[in-house]
Amino acid sequence: MIRNYTTQQAAEIIGIKPSTLEVYRVYGKGPRFCRIGRKVLYPEDEIKAFLDGLKRVQSTSEKS
């Protein structure tokens, strides 16, 4: 079973403020989420996919 996280919990995992995650939600920049009534939940696999998308392929010191 996939665990779901609240905005507060997801923000802590990602390392940002909950308000930043809320702004991301408005602009479609953050992890995918589901809404149940007024409650917003972030599935664990969506948080992982979001974080994986932020990984760098190369460091800034390496030449392409």
Predicted model as a PDB file, atoms N, CA, C, CB and O in Angstrom, pLDDT in the B-factor column:
MODEL        1                                                                  
ATOM      1  N   MET A   1       0.838  -1.182   0.000  1.00 85.00           N  
ATOM      2  CA  MET A   1       0.000   0.000   0.000  1.00 85.00           C  
ATOM      3  C   MET A   1       0.887   1.250   0.000  1.00 85.00           C  
ATOM      4  CB  MET A   1      -0.956  -0.005   1.221  1.00 85.00           C  
ATOM      5  O   MET A   1       1.857   1.335   0.753  1.00 85.00           O  
ATOM      6  N   ILE A   2       0.547   2.193  -0.835  1.00 81.00           N  
ATOM      7  CA  ILE A   2       1.306   3.444  -0.936  1.00 81.00           C  
ATOM      8  C   ILE A   2       0.852   4.390   0.170  1.00 81.00           C  
ATOM      9  CB  ILE A   2       1.120   4.105  -2.339  1.00 81.00           C  
ATOM     10  O   ILE A   2      -0.343   4.580   0.395  1.00 81.00           O  
ATOM     11  N   ARG A   3       1.818   4.971   0.845  1.00 95.00           N  
ATOM     12  CA  ARG A   3       1.516   5.922   1.903  1.00 95.00           C  
ATOM     13  C   ARG A   3       1.273   7.298   1.302  1.00 95.00           C  
ATOM     14  CB  ARG A   3       2.656   5.972   2.935  1.00 95.00           C  
ATOM     15  O   ARG A   3       1.925   7.689   0.334  1.00 95.00           O  
ATOM     16  N   ASN A   4       0.336   8.022   1.880  1.00 97.00           N  
ATOM     17  CA  ASN A   4       0.032   9.391   1.463  1.00 97.00           C  
ATOM     18  C   ASN A   4       0.444  10.351   2.556  1.00 97.00           C  
ATOM     19  CB  ASN A   4      -1.470   9.555   1.133  1.00 97.00           C  
ATOM     20  O   ASN A   4       0.318  10.054   3.744  1.00 97.00           O  
ATOM     21  N   TYR A   5       0.941  11.515   2.141  1.00 98.00           N  
ATOM     22  CA  TYR A   5       1.442  12.510   3.073  1.00 98.00           C  
ATOM     23  C   TYR A   5       0.656  13.810   2.946  1.00 98.00           C  
ATOM     24  CB  TYR A   5       2.931  12.762   2.837  1.00 98.00           C  
ATOM     25  O   TYR A   5       0.201  14.172   1.861  1.00 98.00           O  
ATOM     26  N   THR A   6       0.504  14.506   4.068  1.00 97.00           N  
ATOM     27  CA  THR A   6      -0.122  15.827   4.063  1.00 97.00           C  
ATOM     28  C   THR A   6       0.863  16.832   3.449  1.00 97.00           C  
ATOM     29  CB  THR A   6      -0.540  16.261   5.517  1.00 97.00           C  
ATOM     30  O   THR A   6       2.019  16.502   3.185  1.00 97.00           O  
ATOM     31  N   THR A   7       0.393  18.040   3.232  1.00 97.00           N  
ATOM     32  CA  THR A   7       1.263  19.088   2.701  1.00 97.00           C  
ATOM     33  C   THR A   7       2.446  19.322   3.634  1.00 97.00           C  
ATOM     34  CB  THR A   7       0.475  20.396   2.500  1.00 97.00           C  
ATOM     35  O   THR A   7       3.583  19.449   3.178  1.00 97.00           O  
ATOM     36  N   GLN A   8       2.184  19.380   4.929  1.00 98.00           N  
ATOM     37  CA  GLN A   8       3.246  19.596   5.917  1.00 98.00           C  
ATOM     38  C   GLN A   8       4.291  18.483   5.845  1.00 98.00           C  
ATOM     39  CB  GLN A   8       2.653  19.675   7.337  1.00 98.00           C  
ATOM     40  O   GLN A   8       5.491  18.751   5.801  1.00 98.00           O  
ATOM     41  N   GLN A   9       3.831  17.247   5.833  1.00 98.00           N  
ATOM     42  CA  GLN A   9       4.742  16.100   5.802  1.00 98.00           C  
ATOM     43  C   GLN A   9       5.530  16.064   4.497  1.00 98.00           C  
ATOM     44  CB  GLN A   9       3.961  14.791   5.983  1.00 98.00           C  
ATOM     45  O   GLN A   9       6.739  15.833   4.506  1.00 98.00           O  
ATOM     46  N   ALA A  10       4.847  16.291   3.375  1.00 98.00           N  
ATOM     47  CA  ALA A  10       5.517  16.261   2.076  1.00 98.00           C  
ATOM     48  C   ALA A  10       6.571  17.360   1.988  1.00 98.00           C  
ATOM     49  CB  ALA A  10       4.493  16.413   0.938  1.00 98.00           C  
ATOM     50  O   ALA A  10       7.661  17.138   1.460  1.00 98.00           O  
ATOM     51  N   ALA A  11       6.250  18.536   2.501  1.00 97.00           N  
ATOM     52  CA  ALA A  11       7.203  19.649   2.483  1.00 97.00           C  
ATOM     53  C   ALA A  11       8.452  19.297   3.291  1.00 97.00           C  
ATOM     54  CB  ALA A  11       6.549  20.934   3.041  1.00 97.00           C  
ATOM     55  O   ALA A  11       9.566  19.617   2.877  1.00 97.00           O  
ATOM     56  N   GLU A  12       8.277  18.648   4.426  1.00 98.00           N  
ATOM     57  CA  GLU A  12       9.416  18.241   5.248  1.00 98.00           C  
ATOM     58  C   GLU A  12      10.292  17.234   4.503  1.00 98.00           C  
ATOM     59  CB  GLU A  12       8.931  17.640   6.578  1.00 98.00           C  
ATOM     60  O   GLU A  12      11.518  17.319   4.556  1.00 98.00           O  
ATOM     61  N   ILE A  13       9.670  16.293   3.817  1.00 96.00           N  
ATOM     62  CA  ILE A  13      10.420  15.290   3.060  1.00 96.00           C  
ATOM     63  C   ILE A  13      11.221  15.954   1.942  1.00 96.00           C  
ATOM     64  CB  ILE A  13       9.465  14.226   2.476  1.00 96.00           C  
ATOM     65  O   ILE A  13      12.390  15.633   1.731  1.00 96.00           O  
ATOM     66  N   ILE A  14      10.583  16.883   1.229  1.00 96.00           N  
ATOM     67  CA  ILE A  14      11.225  17.545   0.093  1.00 96.00           C  
ATOM     68  C   ILE A  14      12.257  18.564   0.567  1.00 96.00           C  
ATOM     69  CB  ILE A  14      10.174  18.230  -0.790  1.00 96.00           C  
ATOM     70  O   ILE A  14      13.242  18.825  -0.124  1.00 96.00           O  
ATOM     71  N   GLY A  15      12.027  19.141   1.755  1.00 95.00           N  
ATOM     72  CA  GLY A  15      12.962  20.126   2.290  1.00 95.00           C  
ATOM     73  C   GLY A  15      12.601  21.557   1.951  1.00 95.00           C  
ATOM     74  O   GLY A  15      13.472  22.414   1.804  1.00 95.00           O  
ATOM     75  N   ILE A  16      11.298  21.808   1.826  1.00 96.00           N  
ATOM     76  CA  ILE A  16      10.822  23.164   1.544  1.00 96.00           C  
ATOM     77  C   ILE A  16       9.730  23.523   2.545  1.00 96.00           C  
ATOM     78  CB  ILE A  16      10.293  23.283   0.079  1.00 96.00           C  
ATOM     79  O   ILE A  16       9.280  22.671   3.311  1.00 96.00           O  
ATOM     80  N   LYS A  17       9.309  24.775   2.536  1.00 97.00           N  
ATOM     81  CA  LYS A  17       8.225  25.212   3.406  1.00 97.00           C  
ATOM     82  C   LYS A  17       6.886  24.743   2.827  1.00 97.00           C  
ATOM     83  CB  LYS A  17       8.244  26.758   3.577  1.00 97.00           C  
ATOM     84  O   LYS A  17       6.737  24.644   1.609  1.00 97.00           O  
ATOM     85  N   PRO A  18       5.920  24.457   3.692  1.00 97.00           N  
ATOM     86  CA  PRO A  18       4.589  24.079   3.193  1.00 97.00           C  
ATOM     87  C   PRO A  18       3.990  25.132   2.265  1.00 97.00           C  
ATOM     88  CB  PRO A  18       3.646  23.840   4.361  1.00 97.00           C  
ATOM     89  O   PRO A  18       3.308  24.790   1.299  1.00 97.00           O  
ATOM     90  N   SER A  19       4.238  26.402   2.549  1.00 97.00           N  
ATOM     91  CA  SER A  19       3.684  27.463   1.696  1.00 97.00           C  
ATOM     92  C   SER A  19       4.282  27.405   0.288  1.00 97.00           C  
ATOM     93  CB  SER A  19       3.946  28.849   2.323  1.00 97.00           C  
ATOM     94  O   SER A  19       3.602  27.714  -0.690  1.00 97.00           O  
ATOM     95  N   THR A  20       5.544  27.013   0.188  1.00 97.00           N  
ATOM     96  CA  THR A  20       6.174  26.859  -1.127  1.00 97.00           C  
ATOM     97  C   THR A  20       5.518  25.715  -1.890  1.00 97.00           C  
ATOM     98  CB  THR A  20       7.695  26.607  -0.983  1.00 97.00           C  
ATOM     99  O   THR A  20       5.265  25.821  -3.090  1.00 97.00           O  
ATOM    100  N   LEU A  21       5.248  24.635  -1.194  1.00 96.00           N  
ATOM    101  CA  LEU A  21       4.587  23.496  -1.824  1.00 96.00           C  
ATOM    102  C   LEU A  21       3.186  23.878  -2.291  1.00 96.00           C  
ATOM    103  CB  LEU A  21       4.520  22.308  -0.853  1.00 96.00           C  
ATOM    104  O   LEU A  21       2.731  23.405  -3.332  1.00 96.00           O  
ATOM    105  N   GLU A  22       2.504  24.723  -1.536  1.00 96.00           N  
ATOM    106  CA  GLU A  22       1.180  25.202  -1.940  1.00 96.00           C  
ATOM    107  C   GLU A  22       1.264  26.041  -3.209  1.00 96.00           C  
ATOM    108  CB  GLU A  22       0.541  26.020  -0.813  1.00 96.00           C  
ATOM    109  O   GLU A  22       0.407  25.928  -4.085  1.00 96.00           O  
ATOM    110  N   VAL A  23       2.288  26.879  -3.314  1.00 97.00           N  
ATOM    111  CA  VAL A  23       2.486  27.679  -4.526  1.00 97.00           C  
ATOM    112  C   VAL A  23       2.801  26.754  -5.702  1.00 97.00           C  
ATOM    113  CB  VAL A  23       3.630  28.721  -4.326  1.00 97.00           C  
ATOM    114  O   VAL A  23       2.268  26.936  -6.796  1.00 97.00           O  
ATOM    115  N   TYR A  24       3.652  25.778  -5.481  1.00 96.00           N  
ATOM    116  CA  TYR A  24       3.954  24.795  -6.531  1.00 96.00           C  
ATOM    117  C   TYR A  24       2.669  24.149  -7.034  1.00 96.00           C  
ATOM    118  CB  TYR A  24       4.927  23.711  -6.006  1.00 96.00           C  
ATOM    119  O   TYR A  24       2.504  23.930  -8.234  1.00 96.00           O  
ATOM    120  N   ARG A  25       1.767  23.847  -6.117  1.00 94.00           N  
ATOM    121  CA  ARG A  25       0.515  23.197  -6.484  1.00 94.00           C  
ATOM    122  C   ARG A  25      -0.296  24.077  -7.426  1.00 94.00           C  
ATOM    123  CB  ARG A  25      -0.303  22.866  -5.233  1.00 94.00           C  
ATOM    124  O   ARG A  25      -0.892  23.581  -8.382  1.00 94.00           O  
ATOM    125  N   VAL A  26      -0.321  25.373  -7.163  1.00 94.00           N  
ATOM    126  CA  VAL A  26      -1.072  26.315  -8.000  1.00 94.00           C  
ATOM    127  C   VAL A  26      -0.515  26.351  -9.417  1.00 94.00           C  
ATOM    128  CB  VAL A  26      -1.040  27.723  -7.386  1.00 94.00           C  
ATOM    129  O   VAL A  26      -1.269  26.400 -10.389  1.00 94.00           O  
ATOM    130  N   TYR A  27       0.818  26.325  -9.529  1.00 95.00           N  
ATOM    131  CA  TYR A  27       1.469  26.442 -10.841  1.00 95.00           C  
ATOM    132  C   TYR A  27       1.828  25.104 -11.471  1.00 95.00           C  
ATOM    133  CB  TYR A  27       2.711  27.267 -10.713  1.00 95.00           C  
ATOM    134  O   TYR A  27       2.421  25.070 -12.550  1.00 95.00           O  
ATOM    135  N   GLY A  28       1.481  24.012 -10.821  1.00 92.00           N  
ATOM    136  CA  GLY A  28       1.745  22.688 -11.378  1.00 92.00           C  
ATOM    137  C   GLY A  28       3.220  22.327 -11.413  1.00 92.00           C  
ATOM    138  O   GLY A  28       3.646  21.562 -12.277  1.00 92.00           O  
ATOM    139  N   LYS A  29       4.014  22.870 -10.480  1.00 93.00           N  
ATOM    140  CA  LYS A  29       5.449  22.633 -10.481  1.00 93.00           C  
ATOM    141  C   LYS A  29       5.870  21.494  -9.561  1.00 93.00           C  
ATOM    142  CB  LYS A  29       6.166  23.883 -10.086  1.00 93.00           C  
ATOM    143  O   LYS A  29       6.906  20.872  -9.793  1.00 93.00           O  
ATOM    144  N   GLY A  30       5.111  21.216  -8.551  1.00 94.00           N  
ATOM    145  CA  GLY A  30       5.510  20.246  -7.536  1.00 94.00           C  
ATOM    146  C   GLY A  30       5.078  18.831  -7.863  1.00 94.00           C  
ATOM    147  O   GLY A  30       4.688  18.527  -8.990  1.00 94.00           O  
ATOM    148  N   PRO A  31       5.153  17.973  -6.863  1.00 96.00           N  
ATOM    149  CA  PRO A  31       4.723  16.587  -7.070  1.00 96.00           C  
ATOM    150  C   PRO A  31       3.215  16.517  -7.292  1.00 96.00           C  
ATOM    151  CB  PRO A  31       5.123  15.712  -5.869  1.00 96.00           C  
ATOM    152  O   PRO A  31       2.462  17.371  -6.823  1.00 96.00           O  
ATOM    153  N   ARG A  32       2.791  15.487  -8.012  1.00 96.00           N  
ATOM    154  CA  ARG A  32       1.363  15.290  -8.238  1.00 96.00           C  
ATOM    155  C   ARG A  32       0.700  14.983  -6.908  1.00 96.00           C  
ATOM    156  CB  ARG A  32       1.103  14.149  -9.265  1.00 96.00           C  
ATOM    157  O   ARG A  32       1.318  14.401  -6.017  1.00 96.00           O  
ATOM    158  N   PHE A  33      -0.551  15.372  -6.778  1.00 97.00           N  
ATOM    159  CA  PHE A  33      -1.277  15.205  -5.531  1.00 97.00           C  
ATOM    160  C   PHE A  33      -2.704  14.780  -5.825  1.00 97.00           C  
ATOM    161  CB  PHE A  33      -1.255  16.501  -4.705  1.00 97.00           C  
ATOM    162  O   PHE A  33      -3.164  14.838  -6.966  1.00 97.00           O  
ATOM    163  N   CYS A  34      -3.390  14.357  -4.788  1.00 95.00           N  
ATOM    164  CA  CYS A  34      -4.817  14.079  -4.931  1.00 95.00           C  
ATOM    165  C   CYS A  34      -5.559  14.881  -3.877  1.00 95.00           C  
ATOM    166  CB  CYS A  34      -5.122  12.550  -4.795  1.00 95.00           C  
ATOM    167  O   CYS A  34      -5.036  15.160  -2.798  1.00 95.00           O  
ATOM    168  N   ARG A  35      -6.772  15.239  -4.208  1.00 95.00           N  
ATOM    169  CA  ARG A  35      -7.583  16.043  -3.302  1.00 95.00           C  
ATOM    170  C   ARG A  35      -8.810  15.211  -2.938  1.00 95.00           C  
ATOM    171  CB  ARG A  35      -7.990  17.424  -3.952  1.00 95.00           C  
ATOM    172  O   ARG A  35      -9.522  14.710  -3.807  1.00 95.00           O  
ATOM    173  N   ILE A  36      -9.038  15.078  -1.641  1.00 93.00           N  
ATOM    174  CA  ILE A  36     -10.222  14.394  -1.136  1.00 93.00           C  
ATOM    175  C   ILE A  36     -10.985  15.423  -0.321  1.00 93.00           C  
ATOM    176  CB  ILE A  36      -9.854  13.110  -0.277  1.00 93.00           C  
ATOM    177  O   ILE A  36     -10.635  15.722   0.821  1.00 93.00           O  
ATOM    178  N   GLY A  37     -12.029  15.956  -0.928  1.00 95.00           N  
ATOM    179  CA  GLY A  37     -12.721  17.085  -0.307  1.00 95.00           C  
ATOM    180  C   GLY A  37     -11.763  18.261  -0.266  1.00 95.00           C  
ATOM    181  O   GLY A  37     -11.275  18.699  -1.308  1.00 95.00           O  
ATOM    182  N   ARG A  38     -11.489  18.773   0.911  1.00 94.00           N  
ATOM    183  CA  ARG A  38     -10.532  19.875   1.065  1.00 94.00           C  
ATOM    184  C   ARG A  38      -9.136  19.382   1.397  1.00 94.00           C  
ATOM    185  CB  ARG A  38     -11.001  20.828   2.144  1.00 94.00           C  
ATOM    186  O   ARG A  38      -8.184  20.162   1.400  1.00 94.00           O  
ATOM    187  N   LYS A  39      -9.011  18.105   1.675  1.00 96.00           N  
ATOM    188  CA  LYS A  39      -7.729  17.547   2.093  1.00 96.00           C  
ATOM    189  C   LYS A  39      -6.865  17.236   0.868  1.00 96.00           C  
ATOM    190  CB  LYS A  39      -7.941  16.274   2.944  1.00 96.00           C  
ATOM    191  O   LYS A  39      -7.316  16.601  -0.085  1.00 96.00           O  
ATOM    192  N   VAL A  40      -5.620  17.697   0.920  1.00 97.00           N  
ATOM    193  CA  VAL A  40      -4.660  17.452  -0.154  1.00 97.00           C  
ATOM    194  C   VAL A  40      -3.664  16.421   0.345  1.00 97.00           C  
ATOM    195  CB  VAL A  40      -3.936  18.773  -0.598  1.00 97.00           C  
ATOM    196  O   VAL A  40      -3.091  16.567   1.425  1.00 97.00           O  
ATOM    197  N   LEU A  41      -3.462  15.379  -0.446  1.00 97.00           N  
ATOM    198  CA  LEU A  41      -2.526  14.321  -0.082  1.00 97.00           C  
ATOM    199  C   LEU A  41      -1.539  14.079  -1.219  1.00 97.00           C  
ATOM    200  CB  LEU A  41      -3.281  13.022   0.262  1.00 97.00           C  
ATOM    201  O   LEU A  41      -1.881  14.147  -2.400  1.00 97.00           O  
ATOM    202  N   TYR A  42      -0.304  13.794  -0.817  1.00 98.00           N  
ATOM    203  CA  TYR A  42       0.760  13.512  -1.773  1.00 98.00           C  
ATOM    204  C   TYR A  42       1.160  12.045  -1.638  1.00 98.00           C  
ATOM    205  CB  TYR A  42       1.988  14.451  -1.544  1.00 98.00           C  
ATOM    206  O   TYR A  42       1.681  11.643  -0.598  1.00 98.00           O  
ATOM    207  N   PRO A  43       0.923  11.233  -2.683  1.00 97.00           N  
ATOM    208  CA  PRO A  43       1.353   9.843  -2.627  1.00 97.00           C  
ATOM    209  C   PRO A  43       2.879   9.746  -2.565  1.00 97.00           C  
ATOM    210  CB  PRO A  43       0.819   9.071  -3.841  1.00 97.00           C  
ATOM    211  O   PRO A  43       3.590  10.534  -3.188  1.00 97.00           O  
ATOM    212  N   GLU A  44       3.356   8.787  -1.818  1.00 97.00           N  
ATOM    213  CA  GLU A  44       4.787   8.598  -1.613  1.00 97.00           C  
ATOM    214  C   GLU A  44       5.548   8.465  -2.930  1.00 97.00           C  
ATOM    215  CB  GLU A  44       5.027   7.372  -0.757  1.00 97.00           C  
ATOM    216  O   GLU A  44       6.628   9.037  -3.086  1.00 97.00           O  
ATOM    217  N   ASP A  45       4.988   7.713  -3.877  1.00 96.00           N  
ATOM    218  CA  ASP A  45       5.690   7.516  -5.144  1.00 96.00           C  
ATOM    219  C   ASP A  45       5.773   8.802  -5.972  1.00 96.00           C  
ATOM    220  CB  ASP A  45       4.998   6.431  -5.952  1.00 96.00           C  
ATOM    221  O   ASP A  45       6.710   8.972  -6.753  1.00 96.00           O  
ATOM    222  N   GLU A  46       4.801   9.709  -5.810  1.00 96.00           N  
ATOM    223  CA  GLU A  46       4.844  10.987  -6.526  1.00 96.00           C  
ATOM    224  C   GLU A  46       5.906  11.913  -5.935  1.00 96.00           C  
ATOM    225  CB  GLU A  46       3.467  11.669  -6.483  1.00 96.00           C  
ATOM    226  O   GLU A  46       6.555  12.662  -6.666  1.00 96.00           O  
ATOM    227  N   ILE A  47       6.082  11.864  -4.624  1.00 96.00           N  
ATOM    228  CA  ILE A  47       7.139  12.650  -3.984  1.00 96.00           C  
ATOM    229  C   ILE A  47       8.491  12.138  -4.455  1.00 96.00           C  
ATOM    230  CB  ILE A  47       7.033  12.580  -2.432  1.00 96.00           C  
ATOM    231  O   ILE A  47       9.380  12.926  -4.777  1.00 96.00           O  
ATOM    232  N   LYS A  48       8.647  10.821  -4.494  1.00 95.00           N  
ATOM    233  CA  LYS A  48       9.902  10.218  -4.951  1.00 95.00           C  
ATOM    234  C   LYS A  48      10.185  10.598  -6.402  1.00 95.00           C  
ATOM    235  CB  LYS A  48       9.850   8.683  -4.803  1.00 95.00           C  
ATOM    236  O   LYS A  48      11.313  10.956  -6.741  1.00 95.00           O  
ATOM    237  N   ALA A  49       9.163  10.521  -7.262  1.00 94.00           N  
ATOM    238  CA  ALA A  49       9.342  10.876  -8.671  1.00 94.00           C  
ATOM    239  C   ALA A  49       9.736  12.343  -8.818  1.00 94.00           C  
ATOM    240  CB  ALA A  49       8.056  10.592  -9.464  1.00 94.00           C  
ATOM    241  O   ALA A  49      10.576  12.678  -9.654  1.00 94.00           O  
ATOM    242  N   PHE A  50       9.138  13.215  -8.017  1.00 94.00           N  
ATOM    243  CA  PHE A  50       9.471  14.638  -8.056  1.00 94.00           C  
ATOM    244  C   PHE A  50      10.932  14.846  -7.669  1.00 94.00           C  
ATOM    245  CB  PHE A  50       8.544  15.443  -7.116  1.00 94.00           C  
ATOM    246  O   PHE A  50      11.662  15.571  -8.343  1.00 94.00           O  
ATOM    247  N   LEU A  51      11.351  14.209  -6.584  1.00 94.00           N  
ATOM    248  CA  LEU A  51      12.736  14.344  -6.133  1.00 94.00           C  
ATOM    249  C   LEU A  51      13.709  13.756  -7.139  1.00 94.00           C  
ATOM    250  CB  LEU A  51      12.921  13.671  -4.781  1.00 94.00           C  
ATOM    251  O   LEU A  51      14.787  14.309  -7.355  1.00 94.00           O  
ATOM    252  N   ASP A  52      13.344  12.642  -7.756  1.00 92.00           N  
ATOM    253  CA  ASP A  52      14.202  12.041  -8.787  1.00 92.00           C  
ATOM    254  C   ASP A  52      14.373  12.978  -9.976  1.00 92.00           C  
ATOM    255  CB  ASP A  52      13.618  10.701  -9.259  1.00 92.00           C  
ATOM    256  O   ASP A  52      15.434  13.006 -10.601  1.00 92.00           O  
ATOM    257  N   GLY A  53      13.342  13.738 -10.288  1.00 89.00           N  
ATOM    258  CA  GLY A  53      13.398  14.690 -11.389  1.00 89.00           C  
ATOM    259  C   GLY A  53      14.299  15.882 -11.112  1.00 89.00           C  
ATOM    260  O   GLY A  53      14.692  16.597 -12.034  1.00 89.00           O  
ATOM    261  N   LEU A  54      14.626  16.098  -9.843  1.00 85.00           N  
ATOM    262  CA  LEU A  54      15.487  17.222  -9.475  1.00 85.00           C  
ATOM    263  C   LEU A  54      16.964  16.862  -9.493  1.00 85.00           C  
ATOM    264  CB  LEU A  54      15.113  17.729  -8.109  1.00 85.00           C  
ATOM    265  O   LEU A  54      17.820  17.742  -9.398  1.00 85.00           O  
ATOM    266  N   LYS A  55      17.267  15.579  -9.613  1.00 79.00           N  
ATOM    267  CA  LYS A  55      18.661  15.144  -9.586  1.00 79.00           C  
ATOM    268  C   LYS A  55      19.414  15.681 -10.797  1.00 79.00           C  
ATOM    269  CB  LYS A  55      18.748  13.611  -9.542  1.00 79.00           C  
ATOM    270  O   LYS A  55      18.875  15.757 -11.901  1.00 79.00           O  
ATOM    271  N   ARG A  56      20.645  16.044 -10.571  1.00 69.00           N  
ATOM    272  CA  ARG A  56      21.486  16.545 -11.660  1.00 69.00           C  
ATOM    273  C   ARG A  56      22.187  15.380 -12.335  1.00 69.00           C  
ATOM    274  CB  ARG A  56      22.522  17.572 -11.137  1.00 69.00           C  
ATOM    275  O   ARG A  56      22.589  14.415 -11.685  1.00 69.00           O  
ATOM    276  N   VAL A  57      22.322  15.484 -13.628  1.00 62.00           N  
ATOM    277  CA  VAL A  57      23.041  14.472 -14.381  1.00 62.00           C  
ATOM    278  C   VAL A  57      24.538  14.699 -14.225  1.00 62.00           C  
ATOM    279  CB  VAL A  57      22.634  14.496 -15.870  1.00 62.00           C  
ATOM    280  O   VAL A  57      25.307  13.751 -14.066  1.00 62.00           O  
ATOM    281  N   GLN A  58      24.934  15.940 -14.270  1.00 65.00           N  
ATOM    282  CA  GLN A  58      26.329  16.302 -14.148  1.00 65.00           C  
ATOM    283  C   GLN A  58      26.471  17.403 -13.107  1.00 65.00           C  
ATOM    284  CB  GLN A  58      26.904  16.750 -15.508  1.00 65.00           C  
ATOM    285  O   GLN A  58      25.522  18.146 -12.857  1.00 65.00           O  
ATOM    286  N   SER A  59      27.616  17.510 -12.514  1.00 63.00           N  
ATOM    287  CA  SER A  59      27.849  18.631 -11.613  1.00 63.00           C  
ATOM    288  C   SER A  59      28.179  19.867 -12.449  1.00 63.00           C  
ATOM    289  CB  SER A  59      28.998  18.313 -10.602  1.00 63.00           C  
ATOM    290  O   SER A  59      28.513  19.754 -13.628  1.00 63.00           O  
ATOM    291  N   THR A  60      28.084  21.023 -11.842  1.00 62.00           N  
ATOM    292  CA  THR A  60      28.365  22.252 -12.577  1.00 62.00           C  
ATOM    293  C   THR A  60      29.840  22.383 -12.917  1.00 62.00           C  
ATOM    294  CB  THR A  60      27.915  23.454 -11.775  1.00 62.00           C  
ATOM    295  O   THR A  60      30.207  23.170 -13.789  1.00 62.00           O  
ATOM    296  N   SER A  61      30.698  21.612 -12.230  1.00 65.00           N  
ATOM    297  CA  SER A  61      32.133  21.707 -12.514  1.00 65.00           C  
ATOM    298  C   SER A  61      32.551  20.829 -13.694  1.00 65.00           C  
ATOM    299  CB  SER A  61      32.932  21.318 -11.281  1.00 65.00           C  
ATOM    300  O   SER A  61      33.648  20.984 -14.230  1.00 65.00           O  
ATOM    301  N   GLU A  62      31.666  19.900 -14.100  1.00 59.00           N  
ATOM    302  CA  GLU A  62      31.998  19.044 -15.238  1.00 59.00           C  
ATOM    303  C   GLU A  62      31.617  19.727 -16.542  1.00 59.00           C  
ATOM    304  CB  GLU A  62      31.289  17.684 -15.121  1.00 59.00           C  
ATOM    305  O   GLU A  62      30.599  20.414 -16.630  1.00 59.00           O  
ATOM    306  N   LYS A  63      32.451  19.527 -17.550  1.00 58.00           N  
ATOM    307  CA  LYS A  63      32.146  20.084 -18.869  1.00 58.00           C  
ATOM    308  C   LYS A  63      31.239  19.117 -19.608  1.00 58.00           C  
ATOM    309  CB  LYS A  63      33.447  20.359 -19.686  1.00 58.00           C  
ATOM    310  O   LYS A  63      31.364  17.901 -19.462  1.00 58.00           O  
ATOM    311  N   SER A  64      30.317  19.665 -20.410  1.00 53.00           N  
ATOM    312  CA  SER A  64      29.416  18.793 -21.157  1.00 53.00           C  
ATOM    313  C   SER A  64      30.021  18.311 -22.444  1.00 53.00           C  
ATOM    314  CB  SER A  64      28.134  19.496 -21.446  1.00 53.00           C  
ATOM    315  O   SER A  64      29.381  17.566 -23.186  1.00 53.00           O  
TER     316      SER A  64                                                      
ENDMDL                                                                          
END                                                                             
